[in-house]
Amino acid sequence: MRHSPPGWAALVLGLAGAAGGGTAPSRSAGLTAVAPLPPALASVTPDFEWSAIGFTPPVTYRLRVARDSTLAAPFLDTTLTDQTSYAQRRPIKPYGPIFWRVDATDAMAVTASTGRVGPIAVPAWVTLTTLDNPQGTATPDIQPTFTWRSPAVAAPPGPFRYDMFVIRLGQPFPTYGVGGLVDTTFTITEPLERNVQYRWKVVAHLGADSSVTDSRGPFLVLDPTVPGATILYQNFPNPFPTGAQGATCLWFDLATTSRTELAVFDLRGNPVRHFVPGPDFPGVLDAGRYGRGGPGGPTCDPRLSWDGRDDGGDLVPAGVYLYKLRVGDVILFKRIVFRGRIP
């Protein structure tokens, strides 16, 4: 039996194809991610889209969306046929970024992938836009207007519905609450107490899902009137520093114009930091309220905030300290707990 030389069959097929005016078939298939793309989602109910070229139908697409970059535990894992988009209508919560990927297989067993897309940030369902300074905010309005914003959402499950609560600092239950709001602006209908710290929060609902956003710092309703008594308030935050505040606020009220002294002492009675009299205050102060920030600004007057440093600018050791207000013959004390800090 005679054997054809190596490659003979391929050469014959090639010549036959040339004689017939044809060429050997070849094609290149590919997938490209279209939306959503980093850095962030525009909607919490996004449409996932991709483009496909060079496939022989029917084409099967597997879409996976996950919180982990390996996509090993997807919260969405679905298969589509000849369809290059998917409308996600279960709202995505803001618990970290997402990653997604599409893998395709066509009728000729040709495969391709978009590769991993992400990380893509998921926007908060609610972003507070008033009375939300981490250092605290002061307002002269006893019935403040609260505002916030939300990202886009498809309907259904949209639109967002909101519950809004105002909580007195240190209290477990809301002072004021309202539910079923559809607008992102609300003015409370009952007056709040002056010179009391509050926080507020919004609960956003989409169908059976919800997400809570708390104010990053307290707010205070300022009292513009002259106080009826001389008072030394407890510093806040206490203990300090906290994650949001590196200094503590010192508040006091003077009922009459008086010679005044305000200073921080250690437990042995040694002075640590003088505020009044000092670089920012004379020894005689007018009647009024001290330590608060101005309307629309931070809760604390920076001139009456203690950051744990002595008069020389050096950090003092962590521990318990006292601050003393002396107004004429009246002496008032409060205790401060300083957690210490790294220089």
N, C-alpha and C positions, 0 to 999 in steps of 0.2 A: 504494500500500500504506500502510495506517495503522500508525503506530508507537505502542506504549504509552508513556506517560510514564515517566521514570526511577523505579525503585523499585516500579513497579506489580506486577511478578511477585512480589516479596517480600511486598507487602501482601496480594495474593490468597492466597498460601500461608499467611500468618499468619492471615487470616480463616478460611480453610478449616480450619486447625488448631484455631482457637477454636470453630468450628461443630462440629467432631468431638470436642470436649472434650479435645484433646491439646495438647502443647507441643513446641517444637523441642528435640531431645536435647542435653544438655550434661553433662559430668562432669569431675572433677579427679582426676588420678592422682598418687600421691606415694610416695616411699621414705624410710624412717627407719632409721638405723643403730641396732641394739640392743646388740650385743656383738661383740668387746671394745671398750671405750671407754677414753680416757685416764684416769688417767696411766700405768697399767702393766698388763701381762698378768698374770692370775692363774695361768695354765697355759702351758707352752711348747708345748702342742698345743691351741690354742684352737679353739672352735667359733665361726665367724663367722655372725652372725644379723642379719636386718633385717626390718622390717615393710613391707607393701605394701598400698595401698588404691586403689580406683578403676580397676583394670586389667581389660581383657578378655582372658581366657585364649585360647590359651596365651601365657604371659609368659616371655620369655627374659631371664635375668639374667647379666651378666658381672661376675665378682668378680676384682679385682686387689689383690695385696698386694705391697708393695715396701719397700725401705730408703730410697729417695729420695722426697722430698715431691712430686715431679711424677708419680710412678708410671710413669716412662718405661721403667724396667727392672725389671718385677715378677718376683719369684721364684715367685709363684703367679698364674696367669692362666687362669681356667676359666669355662666357660659352663654354666648350669643352666637347666632348664625347669620352671616352676611349683614351684620349690623355694626357700624363703627362709632356708636355712641351709646351711653347708658345714663339715664336720668336718676340720680340718687335722691330719693325723696324721704328717706329717714334722716333727720337733721344730725349733723356731725357736731359733737360737743367739743368745747375748747380744752381738752385734756392733753394737749401736746400736739406735735405735728403729725401729718399723715404721709404715707408713701403709696404709690400705686404702680401697676405694671399690667401690660396686656401681652399675652402669648397667642400666636395664631398658627393654625394648621389648615392647609387647603386640601382639595380633592386629590391632588397629586402627592400628598404627604410632605409638601414643602412647609417648613416652619420658619417663623421669625418672631422677634420680640421687640417691644419698645425699650426694654431695659427698665431699671428702677427709676421712677420719677419722684423726686422729693429730696429733702424734706419740704413740706408745704405747711406753713403755719395755719392753724384754724383760729379765726377771730373770735374774741369773746362775744357771747350773745348780747351782753350789755356792757357798755363803757360809760361810766358816770362822767358827766361834763360840768357839774357844779358841786361845790362843797365837798371836794375830793382831794384836798392837798394832804400828802402823807404827814406833813408837819402840823396839820390842823388849819382850820379856816374860821374866820369871824364874820358874822353878818349882823346888821342892825334889824333885820326883818324877823318879827316873831312868827310870821307865817311864810316861811321861805318857799320859793319856787325851785323844784328839783327837776333837773333835765338829764337825759342820757341819750345814747344812740345805739343802734343795732345794725348788723350787717344785712345784706339781702337774703331773702328766703323765698322759695317757691310756694305757691298756694294751690292745693294744700301741701304741707301742713300749716303754712303761714296763713294769716299774719301772726306776728308775735302778740301775745297777751302778757300783761305784767301785773304783779303785785308789788306794792311799795310799802316799806316799813321804816319808821323812825324809832330808834331805841336810845333811851337814856343810858349813858355810860355806866356800867356796873350793874344794870338791871337785866334780868333774864327775859322779860317780856316787852314787846313793843309799846311805846307810848302812843303811837299813831300808826294806823295801817289802812290800806285801801287795796281792793283787788279788781281784776277784770279790766285793767286799763289797756287801751289800744294806742294811745298817744304816748310820746316820749317826753312830755312836759306835764308836770302836775304841781299845783299850789295847794298846800294843805289847808284845810278849812278850820282847824283849831289852833289857837296860839300856843307856842312853846314857851317854857320858862326861860327867863333871862339868866345869864351867868351860869348856865348849866351846860355841860358837854353832852352832845348827842353823836350817834352814828346813824347812817341810813343804808338801806340795801334794797335791791330790786331783784325779784324772782321772775325770770322770763320763762314762758311756757310755749311749747310747740307741740300740739297734740298731747301725747302722754309723756313727753320729755320736758325737762325743766333744767335751768341753770341759775345759780345764785351769784350775784356780784355785790360785795360789801364795799363801803367807802374805805379808802386807804388810811384815813385819819379822821379825828373827831371834828365837829364844828360847834361853834358857840354863838349864841344870840347875845349880842352886847347890850348892856343897859346904859343908856346915855345919861341917866339922871345921877345926881350926887348921892352917894350911899348914905344910909341912915345910921350906920355904925361902922366902927373901925374893926376890920376883920383880916386875919391872916389865913389864907386858904392852904389846903394841902397841896404840895407840889405834884405835878404830873408830867410825864409818867413817873411812877414810883413803884418798884425800883427802876433805875435807869442805868445805862442807856438801854434802849430797846432796838429792835431791828430797824425801825423807821425813824426813831428820834435819838440823836446822840446827846441831847441836853435835856434838862428838866426845867419846867416853867415855874416861876415864883410869882404868885398873885397876892395882892393885898388891897384893901379899901381904906381910905381915910375919910372920916366923917367931917373933919374940920382941918383947916390949914394948921400944920403942926411941924415941930422939929422931929425929924424921923431918922431912924437908923435901921438898916437891914443888912444882915451879914450871915455867913455860914460859919459854924464852929465845929471842931471835933468834940468827942465826948469828954475830953478833959477841960473843955472850955477855951481852948486856944482858937483865936480867929483864923480862918482859912481864906475866906473871900469876902471882901466888902463891896456892897452894891450901892447903899445909900448911907451917908454921902459917898460919892465916888466920881469917877471920870464922867459919868453920864447924868448924875443927879446931884442937886445941891442938898444941903442939910435940912432945909425947910421946904416942905412940899405942900402944894395946894390940895384942898379936899378933892377927892376923885377916886377913880379905879385905876389900879396900876398892874402892869404885867400882861395885859391883853394886847394883842395886835390890833391894828386898825381894821375898819370894815373892809371885807373882801380880801384881807391879807391873812397871814398865818395867825394861829390862835395865840402865840406867845410873842411878847415884845422881846427881841433879841438882847436888849440891854438888861433884862431881868431873867435871863436863862443861864443856868449853871451847867457847865460842861465837865465838871470834875477837876478843874484846875484852880490853883491858889492864886493869890494876888500877883505872884511872880510869873505866872504862866506855866508852872510845873504841875503835872498830874499828881493828885493825891492818891493814897492807897484805897483800895476797895474797902467799904465798911459803912457803918452807920454814922450820920452826921446830923447836926441840928441847925436849923436856921431860925434866927430871932428877929422879930420886928419890935422895935421900941418906939412908941409914939407918946411923947411927954412922960407921964408916970406909968403908962400901960406897957407891959412886956408880954409878948405872945411868942410861943415856940411851936415848931413842927419838926417832925423827924424825916430825914432823907436817907434812902438806902442807895448807895452808889456801888454798882457792880464792878467798877474798875474798867480800864481799857488799856490797850497796848499803845505805848507812845508812838 
